[in-house]
């Protein structure tokens, strides 16, 4: 079951694998989330990690990721809203101060769809309560 309530520590903007971070959405999350919308996701990859999405499945440093499959329903909604057929196949090595963030369920809108976030977007550490 996903978490629904978090406490955000705005004084702690450090980031490590497995941390939950609060960050502000940017232009890439439109039309679902306006820039400036506060979001919380888990950090799944950091600088130097290799991200690969191939045929709809995601890998970090060549390891298959739980909940890493691109969801056809999400793709359909993107096609409908943006009037384009997106391709999510990609390969990249994360640069310094870039983070790959994901939710903890298959149908979450996260870095699989809009790429890494930057350290400038991060508001602070997020601690799940429930």
C-alpha positions in Angstrom: 0.0 0.0 0.0 1.4 3.4 -0.9 2.1 6.0 1.7 -0.4 8.9 1.9 0.9 11.2 4.6 4.5 12.6 4.8 6.4 15.1 6.9 8.8 17.3 4.9 12.0 18.5 6.4 12.9 21.6 4.4 16.2 22.0 6.2 17.5 18.6 4.9 18.0 18.7 1.1 20.5 15.9 1.1 19.7 13.0 -1.3 20.6 9.3 -1.1 19.3 6.2 -2.8 16.1 5.1 -1.2 15.2 8.5 0.3 11.8 10.0 -0.3 12.2 13.6 -1.5 9.8 16.4 -1.9 10.3 18.5 -5.1 8.6 20.9 -7.3 7.3 19.7 -10.7 8.5 21.4 -13.8 7.2 21.9 -17.4 7.8 18.2 -18.2 4.9 17.1 -16.0 2.2 19.0 -17.9 -0.7 18.5 -18.5 -1.2 16.4 -15.3 0.7 18.6 -12.9 1.4 22.3 -13.2 5.0 23.5 -12.7 5.4 24.3 -9.0 3.2 21.4 -7.9 4.8 19.7 -4.8 5.5 16.0 -5.5 7.0 13.3 -3.4 8.9 10.3 -4.9 11.6 7.8 -3.9 15.1 8.3 -5.2 16.0 5.2 -7.2 19.2 6.4 -9.0 21.8 9.1 -8.5 24.8 10.6 -10.4 26.7 8.0 -12.3 23.9 5.4 -12.5 23.0 4.1 -15.9 19.3 4.3 -16.8 17.9 2.2 -19.7 14.3 1.8 -20.8 14.0 -0.8 -23.5 10.8 -2.2 -25.0 8.9 -0.7 -22.1 11.0 -2.2 -19.3 13.3 -0.1 -17.1 16.8 -1.0 -15.9 19.1 0.8 -13.5 22.7 -0.3 -13.8 21.5 -3.3 -15.9 19.2 -4.6 -13.1 15.5 -4.8 -13.9 13.4 -2.4 -11.7 10.3 -3.4 -9.8 7.4 -1.4 -11.1 9.7 -0.3 -13.9 7.5 -1.3 -16.8 6.0 1.5 -18.8 2.3 1.4 -18.3 0.3 1.2 -21.5 -2.6 3.0 -19.8 -0.4 5.9 -18.9 1.0 6.0 -22.4 -2.6 6.1 -23.8 -3.4 9.0 -21.6 -0.3 10.9 -22.7 -1.2 10.3 -26.3 -4.7 11.5 -25.7 -3.6 14.7 -23.8 -0.6 15.7 -25.8 -1.7 14.4 -29.2 1.6 12.5 -29.7 2.8 8.9 -29.5 5.6 9.1 -27.0 8.7 6.9 -27.1 10.1 6.2 -23.7 13.0 4.0 -24.9 16.2 5.7 -23.8 19.6 5.2 -22.2 21.5 7.7 -20.1 24.0 8.1 -17.3 22.8 10.5 -14.7 24.8 13.6 -14.4 25.9 15.2 -11.1 22.9 16.7 -9.1 20.4 14.7 -11.1 18.1 12.1 -9.6 15.8 9.4 -10.9 12.6 9.3 -8.8 9.8 6.8 -8.8 6.6 6.0 -7.0 6.1 2.7 -5.3 3.3 1.3 -7.6 3.1 0.6 -11.3 0.7 3.4 -12.3 2.6 6.3 -10.8 3.7 9.3 -13.0 7.4 9.6 -12.4 10.9 9.8 -14.0 10.1 6.9 -16.4 7.8 9.4 -18.2 9.5 12.8 -17.7 13.2 12.0 -16.9 15.4 12.9 -13.9 14.9 15.8 -11.5 17.6 18.3 -10.6 18.8 19.2 -7.2 17.3 22.7 -7.7 13.8 21.2 -7.7 14.2 19.5 -4.3 12.4 21.0 -1.3 13.6 18.6 1.3 13.5 15.1 2.7 10.1 13.5 3.0 9.3 11.1 5.8 6.3 8.8 5.4 4.0 8.6 8.4 1.1 6.5 6.9 
